[in-house]
Every structure is written in C-alpha cells, then in structure tokens.
Amino acid sequence: MRHNTVMHIARCLIELDLPDVYSLKEKRSIIKPILKRLPRQFNVAVAEVDYQDRWNMTLIALVTVGNDARYLHGLLEKAVAWVERERPDAPLAYYSIEID
C-alpha cells in the first residue's frame, strides 16, 4: 500500500568553539551533557560528527523527520538557541539547517 504523505528530513550542523578546553577529557565533559539533553528536550537524533580528535572544537549533527517543514525548521532553531543559552562555555561558531 502506497501513501502520498510528504516526509521531510531535517538536519542541523552545529559547530562549537571550546576556547577554554585543553584536553579531550574536558571536551567530553562539555559535549556529553549536550548530546544527552538534546534528544530528550527536542526529540532529535544527535551525534558528534567531526573534530573528535580536537579538543578546542566540535561539530554536532541533529536530525529529525516529519511532515511539516516549517515546524521542523523551527524545532532545530530552538535546539540551536538552547545550546547557545545553556552552554555559554561552548560558543556557537556556525550552524546550518537543511530540509529535504
């Protein structure tokens, strides 16, 4: 059976600077709580996708699916705003949102 439902995949990349971090252990202490909280708070899948071996920056990806592209975009914008607000120790360097 085929459905004509439109399904959007929304993804967000968030690059964070970690200027006061001097070890991978320190980095993990900042990144792990973010990676645990975002899925609970915003119902998104999340992973650190780049710079795993660098202690002063990270790239986090968020992904979600749904049938309302505007809602998904707003949800990801709220997730980015949450990271900025809740984690001033990890300043936002860059983010992008794409929806297919």
C-alpha positions as CSV (number, residue, x, y, z in Angstrom):
1,M,0.0,0.0,0.0
2,R,1.4,3.4,-1.0
3,H,0.9,6.6,0.9
4,N,1.1,10.1,-0.5
5,T,2.3,11.6,2.7
6,V,5.2,14.0,2.4
7,M,8.1,13.2,4.6
8,H,10.8,15.8,5.3
9,I,14.2,15.0,6.7
10,A,15.6,18.0,8.6
11,R,19.3,18.2,9.6
12,C,21.3,20.7,11.5
13,L,25.0,21.1,11.9
14,I,26.3,23.0,14.9
15,E,30.0,23.9,15.2
16,L,31.0,24.9,18.7
17,D,34.3,26.5,19.8
18,L,35.7,25.3,23.0
19,P,38.2,28.1,23.8
20,D,38.9,27.2,27.4
21,V,39.3,23.4,26.9
22,Y,42.8,21.9,26.9
23,S,42.1,18.2,26.8
24,L,39.8,15.6,25.3
25,K,38.6,14.8,28.8
26,E,37.5,18.4,29.4
27,K,35.8,18.4,25.9
28,R,33.8,15.3,26.7
29,S,32.6,16.8,30.0
30,I,31.1,19.6,27.9
31,I,29.8,17.7,24.9
32,K,28.3,14.6,26.6
33,P,25.6,16.5,28.5
34,I,24.7,18.3,25.3
35,L,24.4,15.1,23.4
36,K,22.3,13.6,26.2
37,R,20.0,16.5,26.6
38,L,19.1,17.5,23.0
39,P,17.3,14.2,22.2
40,R,15.2,14.4,25.4
41,Q,14.4,18.1,25.0
42,F,13.8,18.3,21.2
43,N,13.1,14.7,20.1
44,V,16.0,14.7,17.6
45,A,18.8,12.2,16.9
46,V,22.2,13.7,17.7
47,A,25.9,12.8,17.3
48,E,29.3,14.4,17.3
49,V,30.2,14.0,13.6
50,D,33.6,15.8,13.3
51,Y,36.7,17.0,15.2
52,Q,36.5,14.1,17.6
53,D,40.3,14.2,18.0
54,R,40.5,18.0,18.5
55,W,39.9,19.4,22.0
56,N,39.0,23.0,21.1
57,M,36.1,22.5,18.8
58,T,33.3,20.1,17.8
59,L,30.7,19.5,15.1
60,I,27.3,18.2,16.2
61,A,24.6,16.9,13.9
62,L,20.9,16.9,14.7
63,V,18.4,15.0,12.6
64,T,14.6,14.7,12.7
65,V,11.8,13.7,10.4
66,G,8.2,14.9,10.0
67,N,5.6,16.2,7.5
68,D,5.8,19.9,8.3
69,A,9.0,21.5,7.1
70,R,8.3,24.8,8.9
71,Y,7.8,23.1,12.2
72,L,11.0,21.1,11.7
73,H,13.0,24.2,10.9
74,G,11.6,25.9,14.0
75,L,12.4,22.9,16.2
76,L,16.0,22.9,15.0
77,E,16.3,26.7,15.5
78,K,15.0,26.2,19.1
79,A,17.6,23.5,19.6
80,V,20.4,25.8,18.4
81,A,19.1,28.6,20.7
82,W,19.1,26.2,23.6
83,V,22.7,25.2,23.1
84,E,23.6,28.9,22.9
85,R,21.7,29.8,26.1
86,E,22.5,26.7,28.2
87,R,26.2,26.3,27.2
88,P,28.0,29.6,27.2
89,D,31.2,27.6,27.8
90,A,30.8,26.3,24.2
91,P,30.2,29.3,22.0
92,L,28.4,28.8,18.7
93,A,30.8,29.2,15.8
94,Y,28.4,28.2,13.0
95,Y,25.2,26.4,12.3
96,S,23.2,25.4,9.2
97,I,19.8,23.8,8.8
98,E,18.8,21.8,5.7
99,I,15.4,20.2,5.0
100,D,14.7,17.7,2.2
